[in-house]
Amino acid sequence: MDIPVRLGAGLSRLIGRSQFVVDLPPDATVEDLITFLEDSYPSLASGATRALTVVDGRQVGRTQALSEGEQVSLLLPAAGG
């Protein structure tokens, strides 16, 4: 199934692109997507493990099942004060 992926600024700089589509098996979860991205783009490994995962505008956990066409955003948490 095709899953559109959007990387936040901190992660997109690591691979030089911010949006792309990933083909995953029908029973894939957010964790499966992250593993695929880490294997495909080793420079993402450290950032992807601490990224917030957002599916179609709502933050979800790593065990969240994905459906065809759902957009997944990976965003690095911001600190400030």
Summary of the structure (lengths in Angstrom):
residues: 81
radius of gyration: 11.8
end to end distance: 40.6
largest distance: 41.6
contacts: 220
relative contact order: 0.30
helix: 33%
strand: 28%
